[in-house]
Amino acid sequence: MDLIWLDDYRALADTLSFSRAAALRHVTQPAFSRRIRALEAWVGTPLFARTTHSVMLTAAGEHFGDQAEILRRALYQLRRDTLDVAGRARSQLQIAATHALSFTFFPAWVRRNESLLELGNLNLLSDSMSACEQMLLRGDVQFLLCHHGPGSAGAQLGATYLGLVVGRDVLVPLSAPGPDGGPLWRLNGTPPARYLAYSDRSGLARIVDARWHEVDREFGLKTVFRSHLAATLQSMVRAGEGLAWLPRTLAEDDIAAGRVVELGGPDVQIPVEIRLFRAAGRLTATAEAVWDGLNAQAEI
């Protein structure tokens, strides 16, 4: 059995969608389906019941998931411990961060915590939320820095991962200004405004979807584009291509300069936390020292 099959199982069990799970795992849907079938062949029974319009866990699949999650985490922890015993554990501090926070929050956060973070050689890996989660789950990084809200990282990482609040942000609906200085695109406008949405690979997509299950119907929008990159949506908003919910930390310069304008008030904004996640198991001595220092000064 290939260990990545357990990660594939987790993605499909969480999403109950082959297309979304394949996107989270960064493979084509046919390749992902083959790997799920290979796992089921190894187990000896179907783990998922497939119909034309839905995917559901079988009773065997539910039982398998409970034990497979324990095994998966134990195997990754075993690898980290073995490298530590062999003296080959990374002395570097490996931090995965989503693209949006890498460009905005991360540099200032490093400066504020320079005395702690210089305990190790800091290495930042920037990617989509789904890719960052996989890096943490595999033990490729010790920490994950991301936006956190309902439906976000906690659902993927589970109770065996710890999180610290290291900052706060808010997702704000924004549009380019029109000729009169007001928003070019409006919520619940006529005709429907062009909506620039996050794709499934983005953690911000989960947060927006958790706040409004069908945001386009909620606000009379027409989805015309999707991307996992908030910076891409930001550029398109500035160009007048539609409206999007963007992190204020990312868009604050554009807001101040009048290149974009806010829509509505607090009722259409989504407050979010910025969290640093780690595995609950033992990390390297350097990583543990950094965590203890950050924990001592974290927001309560």
Backbone bond lengths (Angstrom), bond angles and torsions (degrees), N, CA, C in turn:
res aa  C-N    CA-C-N  psi(-1)  N-CA   C-N-CA  omega(-1)  CA-C   N-CA-C  phi
1 M - - - 1.457 - - 1.519 110.19 -
2 D 1.328 117.23 139.87 1.453 122.88 178.45 1.526 108.55 -92.00
3 L 1.332 116.60 132.85 1.464 120.58 -177.42 1.527 112.29 -60.23
4 I 1.335 117.22 -31.34 1.469 118.65 -179.18 1.525 111.51 -64.41
5 W 1.326 117.77 -20.79 1.465 119.64 177.51 1.530 110.92 -63.15
6 L 1.332 116.87 -32.85 1.463 119.61 177.97 1.525 110.55 -67.32
7 D 1.343 116.52 -37.78 1.464 119.78 175.69 1.527 110.57 -66.53
8 D 1.337 115.84 -37.80 1.467 119.78 176.98 1.530 110.63 -63.06
9 Y 1.320 115.66 -45.42 1.467 120.23 178.68 1.529 110.44 -56.61
10 R 1.334 116.01 -45.97 1.472 120.11 -178.29 1.524 110.49 -60.59
11 A 1.321 117.27 -43.56 1.468 120.81 -178.99 1.527 111.19 -62.29
12 L 1.330 117.01 -43.41 1.461 120.09 -178.88 1.526 111.06 -72.20
13 A 1.320 117.40 -38.10 1.466 120.31 178.38 1.527 111.06 -64.35
14 D 1.332 116.86 -33.75 1.464 120.78 -179.77 1.522 112.34 -75.65
15 T 1.343 116.70 -39.16 1.468 120.14 -173.83 1.522 113.63 -96.55
16 L 1.356 116.70 -27.36 1.473 122.11 -173.22 1.529 110.75 51.31
17 S 1.326 114.59 38.24 1.467 121.63 178.43 1.519 108.09 -148.86
18 F 1.340 116.88 119.86 1.456 119.81 -179.66 1.525 111.14 -63.80
19 S 1.324 117.86 -39.14 1.464 119.87 -177.79 1.524 111.10 -67.59
20 R 1.331 117.15 -45.01 1.465 119.86 -179.85 1.521 111.09 -68.48
21 A 1.327 117.40 -40.74 1.463 120.30 179.35 1.523 110.88 -64.56
22 A 1.329 117.50 -40.65 1.465 120.82 178.02 1.520 110.72 -62.24
23 A 1.338 116.91 -39.69 1.465 120.21 178.21 1.524 110.79 -64.47
24 L 1.327 117.07 -41.11 1.461 120.68 177.94 1.521 111.87 -63.44
25 R 1.338 116.46 -32.14 1.463 121.19 -177.38 1.534 112.46 -93.29
26 H 1.345 116.27 1.09 1.472 121.62 175.56 1.522 112.37 60.60
27 V 1.319 116.88 41.11 1.467 121.79 174.97 1.525 107.61 -135.04
28 T 1.330 115.73 164.41 1.458 119.18 175.68 1.525 109.43 -70.25
29 Q 1.322 116.23 157.19 1.464 119.37 -179.99 1.525 112.17 -62.98
30 P 1.343 120.42 -41.51 1.471 118.81 177.24 1.526 112.67 -60.62
31 A 1.341 117.22 -41.47 1.466 120.01 179.34 1.521 110.73 -65.83
32 F 1.330 116.47 -40.05 1.461 120.19 178.39 1.526 110.78 -63.79
33 S 1.327 117.08 -42.93 1.466 120.98 179.32 1.522 111.17 -61.51
34 R 1.334 116.53 -38.91 1.478 119.70 178.64 1.522 110.66 -63.70
35 R 1.319 117.08 -38.66 1.463 119.61 -179.16 1.528 111.05 -69.40
36 I 1.328 117.72 -37.14 1.466 119.94 176.28 1.526 110.18 -65.04
37 R 1.337 116.51 -41.84 1.471 119.26 178.04 1.523 110.81 -64.45
38 A 1.328 117.40 -35.90 1.464 120.59 178.13 1.527 110.59 -65.51
39 L 1.326 117.11 -39.74 1.463 120.50 176.91 1.523 110.45 -63.55
40 E 1.328 116.83 -44.46 1.462 120.28 179.70 1.523 111.15 -64.47
41 A 1.331 116.89 -35.41 1.464 120.06 177.11 1.522 110.31 -66.08
42 W 1.328 116.63 -39.05 1.469 120.16 179.29 1.529 110.34 -66.42
43 V 1.354 116.72 -42.86 1.466 120.07 178.98 1.526 110.44 -67.68
44 G 1.330 116.18 -40.10 1.453 120.67 179.13 1.512 114.62 102.77
45 T 1.334 117.10 8.44 1.469 120.47 178.95 1.520 108.86 -158.47
46 P 1.339 118.54 152.72 1.467 120.27 177.37 1.530 111.70 -63.11
47 L 1.313 115.74 136.67 1.461 121.87 175.86 1.523 111.84 -100.09
48 F 1.340 115.85 -19.55 1.463 121.56 -178.60 1.525 109.56 -129.46
49 A 1.329 115.62 138.68 1.465 121.50 173.72 1.521 107.76 -96.99
50 R 1.324 116.49 121.08 1.456 121.66 -175.65 1.520 110.00 -107.66
51 T 1.324 115.72 133.51 1.459 121.18 170.03 1.522 106.93 -125.27
52 T 1.311 116.30 -179.82 1.467 119.92 -178.97 1.516 111.57 -60.85
53 H 1.325 116.67 -34.95 1.461 119.74 -172.08 1.528 114.27 -117.12
54 S 1.323 118.84 -0.75 1.463 118.18 -175.59 1.522 111.57 -152.11
55 V 1.329 114.60 163.57 1.458 123.59 174.38 1.524 106.91 -131.74
56 M 1.327 116.75 131.82 1.457 121.29 179.55 1.522 109.23 -134.51
57 L 1.331 115.79 150.25 1.455 120.28 173.16 1.522 109.87 -72.70
58 T 1.328 116.62 137.08 1.458 120.41 170.45 1.528 108.22 -79.34
59 A 1.319 116.39 170.94 1.467 119.72 176.13 1.523 110.14 -59.67
60 A 1.339 116.25 -39.68 1.465 120.12 177.17 1.522 110.41 -64.70
61 G 1.341 116.76 -38.28 1.455 120.75 179.71 1.515 112.60 -64.29
62 E 1.342 116.45 -39.41 1.460 120.03 177.80 1.528 110.71 -65.33
63 H 1.328 116.76 -43.02 1.466 120.34 178.50 1.524 110.63 -63.87
64 F 1.326 116.14 -43.59 1.463 120.70 -179.86 1.525 110.61 -60.40
65 G 1.336 116.65 -41.32 1.456 120.20 -176.34 1.510 113.19 -62.72
66 D 1.326 117.24 -40.09 1.461 120.44 -179.23 1.524 111.08 -59.09
67 Q 1.323 116.70 -44.61 1.460 120.70 -177.19 1.526 112.19 -82.35
68 A 1.326 116.84 -34.37 1.463 120.18 -177.96 1.519 111.40 -64.50
69 E 1.334 117.24 -35.68 1.464 120.18 179.99 1.521 110.63 -64.81
70 I 1.328 116.83 -41.49 1.465 120.70 177.06 1.523 110.08 -62.24
71 L 1.334 116.36 -44.71 1.460 121.25 -179.30 1.522 111.28 -64.84
72 R 1.313 117.00 -43.12 1.461 120.93 -177.37 1.526 110.94 -61.10
73 R 1.312 116.71 -47.89 1.463 120.32 -179.21 1.530 110.68 -66.33
74 A 1.342 116.45 -38.31 1.463 119.80 179.97 1.523 111.35 -64.45
75 L 1.330 117.13 -39.26 1.464 120.31 179.92 1.522 111.71 -66.26
76 Y 1.329 116.98 -42.62 1.465 119.11 178.19 1.528 110.96 -66.60
77 Q 1.341 117.09 -37.65 1.455 119.76 176.73 1.519 110.57 -66.33
78 L 1.337 117.01 -37.83 1.460 120.88 177.56 1.523 110.83 -60.58
79 R 1.322 117.16 -41.01 1.461 119.83 178.47 1.526 110.96 -62.93
80 R 1.340 117.01 -44.77 1.462 119.71 179.49 1.524 111.17 -62.41
81 D 1.333 116.60 -43.95 1.466 120.27 -179.33 1.523 111.41 -64.94
82 T 1.328 117.01 -39.66 1.464 120.90 -179.39 1.522 111.02 -64.56
83 L 1.323 117.10 -42.52 1.462 120.57 176.73 1.521 111.01 -63.06
84 D 1.332 116.10 -36.51 1.462 120.26 178.69 1.523 110.51 -64.89
85 V 1.339 117.23 -45.93 1.466 121.65 179.38 1.524 111.02 -62.00
86 A 1.331 115.90 -37.27 1.463 120.61 -179.29 1.522 112.82 -78.35
87 G 1.326 116.82 -2.31 1.458 119.79 -178.48 1.511 113.47 75.11
88 R 1.321 116.26 18.53 1.464 119.85 -177.55 1.524 112.35 -112.31
89 A 1.328 116.52 9.97 1.464 118.93 176.71 1.521 109.35 -64.32
90 R 1.306 116.80 144.11 1.459 121.02 -176.02 1.529 110.73 -63.81
91 S 1.349 116.71 127.64 1.452 120.32 172.06 1.519 110.54 -80.14
92 Q 1.339 116.14 -16.71 1.450 120.22 177.99 1.523 110.81 -72.18
93 L 1.318 114.61 154.49 1.460 120.81 168.38 1.517 107.17 -93.27
94 Q 1.313 116.36 113.12 1.458 121.77 -178.07 1.528 108.57 -100.19
95 I 1.330 116.60 116.31 1.461 121.66 -179.60 1.522 109.15 -121.65
96 A 1.322 116.33 124.08 1.464 121.26 171.64 1.525 107.87 -93.75
97 A 1.321 116.21 137.02 1.465 120.71 179.28 1.516 109.39 -140.83
98 T 1.308 116.04 144.72 1.459 119.77 177.00 1.523 109.38 -66.15
99 H 1.338 115.58 156.29 1.459 120.29 -176.10 1.525 111.80 -55.29
100 A 1.332 117.11 -46.01 1.468 120.30 -175.44 1.519 111.34 -59.88
101 L 1.333 117.79 -43.84 1.460 120.81 -178.66 1.518 112.03 -75.76
102 S 1.323 118.30 -26.79 1.463 121.28 177.57 1.520 111.02 -62.08
103 F 1.333 116.42 -36.34 1.458 121.10 -176.46 1.524 112.78 -86.32
104 T 1.316 117.92 -25.59 1.461 120.43 -171.37 1.524 112.32 -113.68
105 F 1.306 117.69 -68.24 1.459 121.91 -171.67 1.523 112.75 -75.06
106 F 1.319 117.85 -40.86 1.465 121.94 -169.45 1.530 113.66 -58.01
107 P 1.339 120.62 -49.42 1.477 119.04 -176.68 1.528 113.12 -57.67
108 A 1.332 117.59 -45.31 1.462 119.98 -179.78 1.525 111.14 -68.77
109 W 1.332 116.74 -36.18 1.467 120.69 178.51 1.522 110.85 -63.63
110 V 1.330 117.42 -39.70 1.466 121.27 177.63 1.525 110.26 -63.44
111 R 1.336 116.48 -43.23 1.469 119.29 -179.95 1.525 110.98 -62.62
112 R 1.336 116.98 -39.88 1.469 120.08 -179.62 1.526 111.85 -67.06
113 N 1.320 117.07 -28.02 1.470 121.57 -176.05 1.522 111.74 -115.55
114 E 1.319 116.16 29.73 1.469 120.33 -173.78 1.520 112.57 -58.84
115 S 1.341 117.14 -39.93 1.462 119.43 -177.02 1.517 111.81 -65.04
116 L 1.337 117.26 -30.70 1.461 120.86 178.07 1.518 111.63 -80.83
117 L 1.323 116.01 -48.12 1.460 119.98 -172.08 1.521 112.72 -72.30
118 E 1.342 117.71 -18.79 1.460 118.37 178.31 1.530 111.73 -80.37
119 L 1.340 117.13 2.28 1.463 120.15 172.68 1.527 111.00 -61.98
120 G 1.314 116.68 -25.81 1.460 121.30 178.25 1.510 110.60 -133.69
121 N 1.318 115.93 169.98 1.462 121.79 176.26 1.524 107.74 -80.44
122 L 1.326 116.47 108.95 1.461 121.67 -170.54 1.518 111.25 -79.95
123 N 1.338 115.65 130.25 1.463 121.83 178.70 1.522 108.65 -128.92
124 L 1.342 116.44 116.94 1.459 121.89 -179.70 1.519 110.20 -97.47
125 L 1.336 116.29 129.73 1.461 122.88 174.68 1.522 107.54 -115.90
126 S 1.325 116.83 115.15 1.461 122.30 -175.69 1.518 110.18 -104.92
127 D 1.343 116.32 130.72 1.466 120.09 -179.05 1.526 108.74 -161.71
128 S 1.333 115.62 -174.34 1.461 120.46 175.12 1.526 109.73 -68.23
129 M 1.327 116.50 164.72 1.459 120.55 -179.58 1.521 111.21 -60.69
130 S 1.321 117.47 -44.27 1.463 119.61 -177.91 1.521 110.88 -62.95
131 A 1.338 117.82 -39.94 1.464 120.85 179.17 1.525 110.73 -68.80
132 C 1.328 117.58 -39.08 1.462 120.78 178.59 1.528 110.98 -64.20
133 E 1.325 116.89 -40.54 1.461 120.37 176.85 1.518 110.96 -59.75
134 Q 1.324 116.80 -43.46 1.458 119.95 -179.50 1.522 111.29 -64.97
135 M 1.330 117.91 -36.91 1.468 120.55 177.41 1.521 110.77 -62.19
136 L 1.339 116.78 -41.27 1.458 119.73 178.75 1.522 111.03 -69.73
137 L 1.323 117.44 -42.19 1.460 121.02 -179.65 1.526 111.71 -62.22
138 R 1.336 116.75 -36.93 1.470 120.68 179.92 1.519 112.56 -79.17
139 G 1.324 117.88 -13.20 1.452 120.41 -175.95 1.511 113.26 83.75
140 D 1.339 118.09 14.88 1.464 121.04 177.87 1.520 111.37 -71.71
141 V 1.326 117.36 -24.72 1.462 122.71 176.35 1.523 108.12 -131.06
142 Q 1.333 115.42 157.46 1.467 118.42 177.33 1.523 112.39 -88.66
143 F 1.346 115.90 -27.22 1.457 119.95 -173.61 1.524 110.84 -134.11
144 L 1.322 114.91 153.27 1.466 122.78 174.73 1.520 108.49 -130.22
145 L 1.341 116.03 124.08 1.458 122.58 178.23 1.522 108.40 -106.58
146 C 1.331 117.05 122.73 1.468 119.18 -174.64 1.521 110.93 -158.10
147 H 1.348 115.09 162.30 1.456 120.24 168.40 1.529 108.14 -69.27
148 H 1.321 115.61 145.46 1.464 119.76 -178.35 1.521 109.85 -136.44
149 G 1.320 115.14 131.29 1.455 121.85 176.33 1.510 108.50 -160.84
150 P 1.322 118.31 -174.33 1.468 120.24 177.83 1.521 111.48 -54.07
151 G 1.339 116.35 130.17 1.456 120.67 177.94 1.507 114.84 83.84
152 S 1.342 118.42 3.32 1.465 119.34 -174.96 1.516 111.74 -96.70
153 A 1.324 117.54 -140.21 1.466 121.43 -165.24 1.521 114.70 -55.49
154 G 1.345 117.87 -35.78 1.453 118.95 -176.09 1.509 114.10 -55.37
155 A 1.332 116.91 -34.80 1.464 120.38 -178.63 1.515 111.35 -65.44
156 Q 1.323 117.45 -36.74 1.457 121.71 179.90 1.525 111.45 -78.37
157 L 1.341 117.01 -38.78 1.455 120.33 -171.26 1.520 112.88 -84.90
158 G 1.320 117.52 -28.99 1.452 119.78 175.92 1.521 113.30 77.18
159 A 1.330 114.95 -175.02 1.460 121.33 -172.42 1.522 113.17 -75.89
160 T 1.329 119.09 -13.52 1.461 120.76 -177.63 1.525 111.93 -87.65
161 Y 1.320 117.23 12.15 1.463 121.89 174.41 1.518 108.95 -121.55
162 L 1.321 115.64 141.91 1.455 122.28 -177.43 1.520 109.69 -104.76
163 G 1.325 116.94 150.10 1.452 120.74 -179.68 1.515 112.40 -137.05
164 L 1.340 115.89 142.62 1.457 122.98 174.42 1.521 109.31 -116.53
165 V 1.321 116.94 139.00 1.464 120.76 171.87 1.525 107.70 -81.20
166 V 1.331 116.80 117.51 1.468 121.09 -178.83 1.527 111.79 -115.35
167 G 1.330 117.38 -0.81 1.455 120.63 178.58 1.515 110.45 -178.97
168 R 1.330 115.13 176.43 1.464 120.65 179.24 1.518 109.92 -137.78
169 D 1.317 115.38 154.11 1.457 121.58 -177.79 1.526 107.26 -149.84
170 V 1.304 117.08 178.69 1.465 121.31 175.71 1.517 108.03 -149.21
171 L 1.330 116.56 135.99 1.460 121.62 175.01 1.526 108.08 -86.91
172 V 1.326 115.23 124.70 1.461 121.71 -172.88 1.523 109.44 -121.45
173 P 1.349 119.09 131.26 1.465 119.73 174.68 1.526 109.97 -72.86
174 L 1.336 116.01 128.55 1.461 121.70 -174.09 1.517 111.00 -131.78
175 S 1.327 115.08 150.31 1.461 122.53 176.44 1.519 108.20 -141.14
176 A 1.317 116.81 156.86 1.460 120.18 168.65 1.527 108.62 -66.75
177 P 1.334 117.98 152.70 1.461 119.57 177.39 1.524 111.50 -75.17
178 G 1.327 115.44 146.59 1.455 120.99 174.51 1.516 110.90 -88.25
179 P 1.335 118.34 -175.71 1.468 122.03 -178.65 1.525 113.65 -58.10
180 D 1.346 116.76 -29.56 1.463 119.78 -178.54 1.521 112.94 -89.64
181 G 1.337 117.05 3.43 1.456 121.06 -179.03 1.508 113.88 89.45
182 G 1.334 117.01 -15.39 1.453 120.59 175.03 1.514 110.31 -80.89
183 P 1.336 117.75 177.20 1.469 119.96 -177.96 1.520 112.54 -64.84
184 L 1.335 115.46 137.32 1.462 120.80 176.66 1.526 110.53 -67.63
185 W 1.342 116.48 -36.82 1.463 122.92 178.61 1.520 108.54 -118.84
186 R 1.337 116.41 140.90 1.459 120.62 -175.50 1.530 111.05 -127.54
187 L 1.331 115.09 150.97 1.458 120.86 172.60 1.520 108.87 -70.14
188 N 1.330 115.50 138.41 1.469 121.62 -179.88 1.529 111.96 55.85
189 G 1.329 115.31 37.90 1.456 119.92 179.65 1.520 111.61 -92.82
190 T 1.336 115.42 173.49 1.464 122.46 176.40 1.521 108.15 -130.29
191 P 1.333 117.97 121.99 1.470 127.89 -2.13 1.529 110.75 -70.41
192 P 1.348 118.09 171.98 1.465 120.49 -179.58 1.524 111.91 -55.62
193 A 1.325 115.94 137.10 1.459 121.15 179.01 1.524 110.58 -69.96
194 R 1.321 115.86 150.91 1.467 122.00 175.62 1.531 108.41 -75.59
195 Y 1.332 115.70 125.78 1.463 121.19 -175.87 1.521 109.98 -107.21
196 L 1.326 116.14 124.95 1.459 123.68 177.19 1.525 107.07 -100.74
197 A 1.326 116.98 108.65 1.463 121.87 -168.37 1.523 111.69 -106.88
198 Y 1.323 115.29 162.07 1.463 121.76 172.69 1.526 109.40 -84.04
199 S 1.319 116.10 144.34 1.460 120.64 176.60 1.524 109.69 -84.16
200 D 1.327 116.41 172.99 1.463 121.59 -175.10 1.524 113.08 -62.42
201 R 1.328 118.20 -25.36 1.463 120.98 -179.07 1.523 112.21 -70.27
202 S 1.320 117.17 -15.24 1.461 121.78 -176.01 1.520 111.17 -89.86
203 G 1.327 116.53 134.23 1.450 119.81 173.58 1.516 112.23 -67.21
204 L 1.337 116.97 -27.48 1.461 119.96 178.53 1.521 111.22 -67.23
205 A 1.342 117.28 -28.32 1.468 120.07 176.09 1.520 110.11 -61.49
206 R 1.323 117.16 -42.07 1.463 120.87 -179.86 1.527 111.13 -63.83
207 I 1.344 115.52 -38.99 1.460 119.63 -178.63 1.525 110.75 -67.48
208 V 1.339 116.86 -45.51 1.467 120.51 178.90 1.529 110.28 -63.70
209 D 1.339 116.34 -43.64 1.469 120.17 -179.18 1.526 111.80 -65.04
210 A 1.340 116.74 -33.77 1.462 119.87 178.72 1.531 111.08 -70.46
211 R 1.332 116.33 -31.25 1.477 120.07 178.98 1.524 111.21 -76.00
212 W 1.320 116.39 -44.58 1.468 121.96 176.90 1.516 107.59 -133.73
213 H 1.316 116.56 112.88 1.464 120.48 -173.74 1.521 111.68 -57.30
214 E 1.317 117.35 -39.67 1.468 121.63 177.39 1.527 107.17 -131.93
215 V 1.323 115.19 84.14 1.462 120.20 -172.76 1.519 112.07 -61.92
216 D 1.341 117.22 -32.70 1.462 118.84 -179.36 1.531 110.98 -65.57
217 R 1.338 116.88 -40.32 1.469 119.65 177.41 1.525 111.28 -72.58
218 E 1.315 116.48 -36.14 1.466 120.77 -178.55 1.525 111.49 -59.92
219 F 1.330 116.52 -37.10 1.463 120.02 -173.95 1.527 113.16 -120.32
220 G 1.331 117.71 15.85 1.453 120.48 176.88 1.517 113.03 62.02
221 L 1.327 116.84 50.79 1.459 122.00 -176.21 1.524 110.88 -111.11
222 K 1.320 115.59 159.58 1.460 122.12 174.95 1.528 108.18 -119.75
223 T 1.340 116.63 111.38 1.462 120.53 -179.09 1.524 109.77 -69.33
224 V 1.339 116.37 122.33 1.466 121.11 -177.07 1.522 112.56 -119.93
225 F 1.344 117.78 -10.86 1.469 119.77 -175.61 1.522 108.64 -161.35
226 R 1.352 115.39 146.72 1.462 121.50 175.65 1.526 109.94 -134.80
227 S 1.325 116.27 143.23 1.463 121.87 174.88 1.520 108.25 -155.59
228 H 1.343 116.70 148.79 1.459 119.49 174.65 1.523 111.46 -83.56
229 L 1.337 117.32 -6.45 1.458 121.74 -177.59 1.525 110.65 -98.02
230 A 1.330 116.77 115.88 1.461 120.28 176.92 1.521 110.84 -62.92
231 A 1.338 117.35 -33.68 1.464 120.37 -179.87 1.526 111.48 -64.57
232 T 1.327 117.17 -34.22 1.469 120.36 176.66 1.522 110.42 -66.24
233 L 1.332 116.69 -45.03 1.460 120.25 177.26 1.525 110.61 -62.61
234 Q 1.326 116.69 -38.06 1.460 120.73 178.67 1.528 111.09 -60.58
235 S 1.322 117.11 -44.96 1.466 120.84 179.34 1.524 111.20 -62.09
236 M 1.342 116.19 -40.15 1.458 119.78 -179.30 1.528 111.58 -70.61
237 V 1.331 116.99 -34.99 1.467 119.90 175.03 1.525 109.76 -62.43
238 R 1.331 117.11 -47.18 1.468 120.71 179.16 1.520 111.53 -57.77
239 A 1.343 116.12 -36.32 1.462 120.89 -178.21 1.525 112.77 -78.85
240 G 1.335 117.33 -2.07 1.454 120.43 178.17 1.509 114.62 83.29
241 E 1.342 117.40 17.42 1.461 120.91 -176.16 1.519 113.60 -80.19
242 G 1.323 118.26 -9.54 1.452 120.92 -179.29 1.514 110.51 158.75
243 L 1.331 116.09 -170.16 1.461 121.35 178.09 1.524 109.48 -114.38
244 A 1.336 115.62 156.63 1.463 121.17 -179.81 1.515 109.42 -153.73
245 W 1.341 115.74 155.34 1.464 121.63 170.93 1.525 107.71 -88.57
246 L 1.326 117.17 114.33 1.458 122.00 -176.65 1.525 110.61 -119.82
247 P 1.344 117.75 149.24 1.466 119.97 174.49 1.527 109.97 -62.85
248 R 1.323 116.26 134.34 1.460 118.94 179.61 1.528 110.87 -61.22
249 T 1.338 117.47 -35.12 1.461 119.83 179.20 1.524 111.83 -60.03
250 L 1.318 116.94 -29.57 1.461 121.29 179.64 1.518 111.55 -82.74
251 A 1.325 116.95 -36.67 1.470 120.76 -170.39 1.520 113.90 -102.04
252 E 1.337 118.85 1.10 1.463 119.76 -170.73 1.527 112.90 -61.99
253 D 1.338 119.09 -34.75 1.464 120.10 177.84 1.527 110.87 -66.79
254 D 1.340 116.88 -41.21 1.465 120.59 177.84 1.527 111.20 -64.47
255 I 1.336 116.40 -38.82 1.469 120.20 178.72 1.528 110.06 -64.33
256 A 1.340 116.09 -46.85 1.462 120.28 -178.31 1.525 111.87 -63.30
257 A 1.342 116.71 -34.87 1.460 121.15 -178.35 1.523 112.90 -83.80
258 G 1.332 117.68 -5.89 1.452 120.87 -179.97 1.514 114.22 79.17
259 R 1.329 116.92 12.15 1.470 119.62 178.37 1.523 111.45 -74.03
260 V 1.342 116.86 -24.25 1.461 122.46 173.96 1.521 107.72 -136.71
261 V 1.324 116.08 157.65 1.467 120.49 179.05 1.524 109.10 -128.27
262 E 1.332 114.98 149.36 1.461 120.80 -179.33 1.521 110.85 -80.57
263 L 1.322 115.14 149.45 1.461 122.14 178.08 1.519 108.71 -109.65
264 G 1.339 117.10 131.46 1.452 120.04 174.59 1.515 113.00 68.66
265 G 1.336 114.64 -162.26 1.452 121.35 -177.45 1.514 111.88 -124.55
266 P 1.340 117.35 -156.73 1.467 121.23 -176.79 1.525 114.21 -57.53
267 D 1.345 117.87 -25.62 1.461 119.96 -176.59 1.524 112.67 -69.06
268 V 1.336 118.50 -17.95 1.469 120.82 178.21 1.527 111.24 -110.57
269 Q 1.328 116.71 9.46 1.458 121.57 175.19 1.528 109.86 -99.31
270 I 1.322 116.75 157.67 1.467 121.38 -178.16 1.529 109.07 -124.91
271 P 1.336 118.73 101.39 1.464 119.88 175.62 1.531 110.26 -65.55
272 V 1.317 116.73 137.07 1.464 121.36 179.84 1.527 109.18 -137.01
273 E 1.304 114.75 157.32 1.462 121.32 173.39 1.522 109.39 -96.83
274 I 1.313 115.53 156.85 1.464 121.69 167.73 1.522 105.65 -108.33
275 R 1.324 116.20 118.69 1.465 120.41 -173.91 1.520 111.66 -120.73
276 L 1.330 113.77 150.94 1.456 122.16 171.39 1.523 107.14 -108.82
277 F 1.336 116.64 120.35 1.462 122.02 -179.41 1.528 110.66 -105.36
278 R 1.333 115.30 153.11 1.463 123.40 173.92 1.517 108.53 -149.75
279 A 1.337 116.14 161.79 1.459 120.53 173.78 1.524 109.44 -71.81
280 A 1.344 116.17 148.24 1.459 120.23 -179.88 1.525 111.70 -73.02
281 G 1.335 117.41 -21.87 1.460 120.78 178.34 1.518 112.01 -69.67
282 R 1.325 116.17 171.55 1.460 121.56 -176.42 1.525 111.27 -66.18
283 L 1.345 116.18 134.86 1.458 122.88 174.07 1.522 109.08 -102.66
284 T 1.325 117.18 -177.15 1.461 120.37 175.01 1.526 109.00 -65.67
285 A 1.338 116.08 162.00 1.465 120.14 -178.66 1.525 111.17 -59.37
286 T 1.335 116.38 -39.91 1.466 120.32 179.62 1.521 110.87 -63.67
287 A 1.338 116.29 -47.27 1.460 120.11 -179.06 1.526 111.33 -64.06
288 E 1.328 117.26 -38.82 1.463 120.38 178.58 1.530 110.77 -64.96
289 A 1.339 117.41 -38.76 1.464 120.58 178.92 1.524 110.94 -64.36
290 V 1.326 116.25 -40.87 1.465 120.38 177.80 1.526 110.13 -64.50
291 W 1.320 116.57 -45.03 1.465 120.29 -179.56 1.526 111.12 -60.89
292 D 1.331 117.03 -44.20 1.464 120.36 -179.57 1.526 110.83 -61.14
293 G 1.344 116.20 -41.07 1.460 119.50 179.25 1.513 112.43 -65.94
294 L 1.328 116.37 -43.79 1.465 120.22 178.42 1.522 111.24 -66.45
295 N 1.326 115.92 -37.96 1.466 120.91 -179.82 1.523 111.11 -62.73
296 A 1.332 116.15 -34.93 1.460 120.52 -178.13 1.524 112.21 -67.66
297 Q 1.327 116.86 -26.25 1.462 119.86 -177.09 1.522 112.97 -113.88
298 A 1.345 117.67 5.99 1.467 120.57 -177.06 1.511 110.83 -68.75
299 E 1.349 114.16 158.89 1.454 120.36 175.37 1.525 109.31 -67.57
300 I 1.286 116.54 142.74 1.470 121.86 177.75 1.526 108.82 -89.34
